[in-house]
Amino acid sequence: MPLAVYVLGLSVFALGTSEFMITGLLPGMATDLGVSIPDTGLLISAFAIGMVVGAPLLAAGTLRLPRRTTLLTLLAVFGVSHVVGALAQGYALLFATRVVSAFACAGFWAVGAATTISLVSAHRRGRALAVLVGGLTVANIVGVPAGTFIGQHAGWRAAFWAVAVLTLVAAAGVLAFVPATRAGTDAPRLRTELQLYRRPRVWLALGVIALCQAMIFAAFSYLAPLLTETFGLPSAWVPGVLALFGVGALIGITVGGKLADARPFATLYGSVGLALLALLVLAVTRDAAVGVIAIVVFGAAGFAANPALNVRTYAVAGDAPTLVGASTTSAFNVGNTAGPWLGGLAIDAGLGFPSVAWVGAALAVATLAALTLTAVVQRADDAKRVPVSV
């Protein structure tokens, strides 16, 4: 695996730390800025929406630019937005910096994924993308708890400064190890890449991504109250259990990356099916030990699907590697947004915290149904390409 792929994974670690650490900083930020916690929580929504919108826009806008230059520019914007955010004295300016940083993050994901697959042979794309997405997984295990710890002891602004420094380190790595590319006659053209959206199989692949990600985040977003209110664990245990979820996710994405290239459909069926079983256990059990084991399995199974989801989308994208990277980024963040919202609806309806596991299970069934439809469409398309012997 080229060193540049690991450097891009390091960059994603910095981006992912910023994206998710806000959750642990909400109380301090609300007090410091003089706004309510729900209003502060909109900073998370602003980032997610910025990711959904920003990925295709930036991918299209930077299509003819050298990839390394684009990556460095996006990291610079991301880092500067955190410096401005750390210095912001008002909520409005901080909100604006989150939108700007989300756009830069989305653009980096799109261009970074296209760069990653260009650095390896076709049969190693799954492993390479697993390294890239692994940066996000490690961010959840290490970066987010560290950012929360810094915020609790030195203030939320210190956590923003830490992300800015980490982004600078990532930019130095990209400059040193990611090969330079030049825009030439062989550079991708927007008109060519836009043909991507005329392919039904692409929309099916993106739909599977959104459903699978919604399955994960419908339950993951509410694991803390599920652990304390349903399983009766002390709140001090929550960070440890979430870390175990992260460890399971890291194991899952490592194994999934090794299987995705050779058997993407089998990997997806197996991982989503196992996640469905774990969610059903979470929905019905009240035993804390069984619940914790189910959470670890859920983390492993949910993230094992990630490399195969990416591989499948790139396989049907053909000659549109940049826009497909942007589209997958948007699809993942649609799931990140829809999952917690659906889980919240179940809780608000008075169904209790275990209901989020039932919501996740329903989304898992929907994912399997969409995956089956995708397989049927692919078989039909493949049959049309087979010449009929006379």
Salt bridges, closest charged atoms under 4 A:
ASP32 OD2 - ARG157 NH2 2.86
ASP319 OD1 - ARG199 NH2 3.23
ASP381 OD2 - ARG201 NH1 3.72
ASP382 OD1 - ARG385 NH1 3.12
